[in-house]
Amino acid sequence: MRAHVHTEHAWSNDLWDILFTCTTQPVVESDNVFVVIIVTSAPSNVRRRSAIRSTWGQRRHLSEPRIDKGTSMSVFPVFLVGDVEDVSNRRLVYKEATEFGDMLVGPYLDTYRNLTLKTVHGFMWVAERVRPTFVLKTDDDCFVNVDILLEVLTETLVFQSEQVKTASEQKVSTYKTSSGDTAGTRYLPSTPSYRSATRAFTRLPSPLYVGNVRWANKVVRNPTSRWFVSEQDYAKVQYPPYASGAGYVLDARALDVLTSNVRRIRPFPNEDAYVGTVLREAGVRPVQSYRFVSQPSGLWACNFLYIVVIHGVSEDQHASLVAKVKDARQQCRDVERDVGWD
């Protein structure tokens, strides 16, 4: 069963139910997944997927003693691919999916106008079948600096855990107005401060939605544009702030908010703006981070110990970028490093 979604009347809540008719799904090898990396990809982009699998897109396990008592956790890349009409090409897609076990093949035609459907399908599948601590959404023309991603996500989770622990141990002190009435309360931490490595996270919200934020993008009304969105699909002239689809991170709470609210917001074919709109309507605002960059050129060596996602990467560049990250660890070992999302 396939749904080729590109016309206004075709969008409906029934489409979300169609997603669960999908029969080709990734193989989930662990019930304790730290981060899922969902990668939107076209069926024909076989070389891109191959380059990613051979570099940063390998499944891995990690053990972090500060998280979940050191239990082994997984990093789990998943390629999101739609269906194709040509029978021979469809067979190739399903053969690849069976061979590697890392593809979610949707029951809808793979078109740019269906990118919102593809992305939401990925999030819904992850929320339903994997339930990770974090999810990173990116595209197959992007490089993900997985080691740095894991460092920042680990510090994020440690900070959130310490925040909860500290809040439960805080002492409450009332403060009063000049007339003696109680004006409110303030909370005194039981320890002087968080450790320095987590100070950069003091402004982090949860649910967490972080990426390179587009603050004031206007809706494109030109029907000939690939980014065209009709007034019926989205009536406002400007989108709320949203993270660029090249790369953004959601924590488990933000993922739950997103997947719980997609049926309330009429889908429109601009996937990153749609995700941002759904989250904004539910009260979740994006956090700006400069760890997501638009091109691989012009970067200083030590930038590779800061950047999480690089957009505009060809399949031939992934291996060299992995090497640059490795070199940076030697060249920049004495350079003070940031641990926050700023």
N, C-alpha and C positions, 0 to 999 in steps of 0.2 A: 504494500500500500504506500503510495507516494503522494505528496502534496506539493505541487509547484506553486509556491506562494509569491506572487508579485503584483497582484491587483488588489485594489482597496477592499472590494467586497469579500475577498478570499480570507482576509484576516478575521479570525474569530477564536474564542476560547477553546473551541473543539480541537484546534490545531495542537494545543498543548497535550491533549490526550493522544493524538496521533504519535507523538514522540515516543510513547511507551510501547508502540508496536515494533520498535527497533529490535532486530534480532542479532545484529553484529555489534558486540560490545567488548571493551577491553577486559582482559583477564585480571582480576583483583587478587593479588597474592598475599596481601596482609590486611589485617583488620585494625591496624594502628598506623594510619598514614598521616605524616606530618604535613606534607604539602602536595597537592595535585597541580601540575602545570598543564592547563588545557591550551592546545595550539590549534587555531583555526587553519585549515589547509584545504586546497582544492584537490580533487581526485588526480589531476594530471601532475601535481607537484611531487612526484615520486623522488626525484633527486634531492629536493629540499628536506623531505622527511628522512631520507637516508643519511644526509649530512648531519642532521640533528641527532639521530639515533647513535651515530658513531662518535659524537662529541659530548655535548652537555645533556642530551636527552636520554641518557641511560638510566634505568631504574637503579636506585641505590638504597642502602639502609644506613642509618646512623644511630648512634647511641649518645645521648646527651644526659649526663648525670643530674643536671638541674631540672630536667623535664621528665615527668612520669617515671621517676626512680630509675632512670637510665635504660628503660625498655627500648629495644630496637624499634625504630620507626622508619617508614618508607618515604622516598621521594618518587612520585608517580606521574610521569608524563603521559598525556593522552592527546592524540590527534583527532580533531573534529572534522569529519568529511561528510558531504552530502552524496546523494545518489546521482547516477548518470543515466541518460536514456540509451546510449549505445551499449548493446549487450556485451560485446567483447571487452569494452573498457570497464564495464561493471564487474565482469569476472575478474579482471586484474585487481580492482579495488578490493574485492572480497578475498581474493587470494592473499594479497598483502596483509589485510587485516587478520586473517587466520594465521599467517606465518609469524607475525610479530606480536599479536595480542595487545596492541596499544592504540587501536583505532575505534572510535565510536562513529559508525556509519548511520547517518540519519535517514529516515524514510521520507525524504523530500529532495527535490532536485537541487544540486549544488549550483546556486547562482548568487551573485552579489546581493540581489534583493532579498535573498533568503538568509543573509548573514545573521540577522537578529535571531531568526528561528534556530540556526545552527548554534549560536552562542548560548542562548537560553537552554537549548537542549543539553549542551555540555554541563551547564551549571545544575540543571535539574537532575541529570544522571549522577553527577558527583555528590550532590546532597542526598540523593536516595540510596546510592549503592556504596559510597566510600566514606562519607562524613569525615573529611580531613580537618586538621586544625586550621589550615590556610589553603587558599586556592589562588594561583596566579593565572591570569588569562593573558595570552599573547598570540602572535601570528607566526606563520612559518618563514617570514622574512625577517625574523628577529633572533638575536642572540641572547640567551639567558645565562647570566653569570651565576651559576647555581651555588657555588661555594659562598659567594658574598650574600646571595639571597638567603641561604640557610643561616648565616651568621646574624643577619638583621632580624630574620623571623624568630630565631632562638632568643635574641635579646628582647624582642617584642613580647614574646610569651613569658619570659622570665619576669619582665617588668610587670605585666598584667597580673601574674601570679603573686608577686610581691605586693602589688597594690591591694589585692584582695586580702592577703594575709595581714598586711599592715593595718588595713581598715578595721579588721576584726579585733585588732589589739590596741586600737586608738583610745585615748582618754578624751572624754567630752568636757569642754569648758564653755560655760555660758558667758555671753558678754551683754552689757546693758546700755541703755540710752542714758542721757544726762539726768532724766527724771527717775531713773532707777528701774524702768521696765525692761524685761528681758527682750533683747532685740534678735537674738538668734544663738546659734552654737558654732563653735569651731572645733576642729579635730586635731589633737596633738599627737603626732606620731610617736610610737613607743621607742623608736630609734632615731638618732639625730638626722639621718637622711638616707636615701637609697644609695647604693653604691654608685660611684661615678659613671660606670658604664651604662647605667639606665637613666641618667638624668636627661638624656636627649629625648626620652619618650614621655616626658611629663605632660605633654599636650595631646597625647594620642587618645582618640575616642575608641570606644568599642560599642557597637559594631565598627570595625575598621575597614575603610575603603580608601586606598592610597594609590596614587599614580601621578602622571604628568597631567595636570588639570587644565581643561579648556574652560575658561571662565565665562565667556560671553559669545558663544557661537550662535549665529543666526540660522534659522531654518531655511533650507534651500527650496524655493518654490518653482524653479525651472524644471519642467517635465523632462527635458532632455538630459538633465544631470543625473549621474549615478547616485547622488546624495539627495535626490528629490524626495520630499515628504509632503503629502497633500494636507490641506487644512482639516480634512476629515480624519486623517490619521493623527495629526498633532496640530491643534488650533493656535497655539501661541507662536509668536514671531521669533522667539529666542529660547534656546534650551537652557535648563539650569546648569550650573557647573557640573562637569563630568570628567572622568579620567579617560585619556586617550586609549583607544582599543589596542594599541601596540603593546601595552603592558600595564596591568594594574593588579593589586592584591586585595582580596577579601579575607577577613577572618571568618571563623565558623558562624558567628552571630550575624555578620553581614550577609553571608551566603544564605542563611535561613530567612532573613528578612527579604532578600531578593526573590527567592523561589516561592515564598509565601505570598508575594504581592504581585507577581507577573500577571495573574488573571484579572487584576483590578485595573491595569493600565493597558489600553489598546496598543498593540505592538506597531512599531513603524520601522521601516528599513534603514536604520542608522544605529547599528548595534551598540556602540559605546554610549551614544546619547540616550538610547533607550534604557540601558542599564542604569545610567546616572539618574534618569527621570524616575524610574521605579524606586530607586533607593531614596531619592530626595522626597518623593511623596510619602515615604515611610519614615522620614526624619533623619536619614543618614546622609551626611555631607562628605564630599571627597576631601582628602588631605593631600596637599601638594608635596611632591617629592622630586628632587632633581636627580634621583638615581635612575630615572628613565630618560634615555636620550634618543634623538631622532636619526643619528647617523654615526657610522664607526670612524669617520675621519676626524682629524684635529684633536685627538685625545692624548693627553700626557700619560706617561707610563703609569703613574700612581693612580690615575683615574680608574684603572681597572681593578683597584681594590675598593672602589666606591660604587661604581655603576652596577645596576642589577639587570637592566634590559637595554639593548641597543637595537634600534629599528633600522631598516634599510640594509640588511645583511644578505649577501648572496650565498648560495650553497658552498661556494669555494672559500668563503671567509671564516667559517666557523672554527676550523682547526687552528688557523692562525690566531684567532681571538682567544682560544683556550691557551695557546702558547704565551700570548701576551699577559694573560692573568698569572700564569706560572712565573714568568719573568718578573712581573711586578712584585711578587712576594719576596724576591731576592733584592731587587733594586730599591724597594721602598720599605724595607723591614724596619728602618729607624724613623719612618714618617708617622706622625700621630694620625690615627684613623678615626673617622666618624663611625658611630654605631647606630645612630638614629635614622629616621626617614628623611630628615631635613636635607 
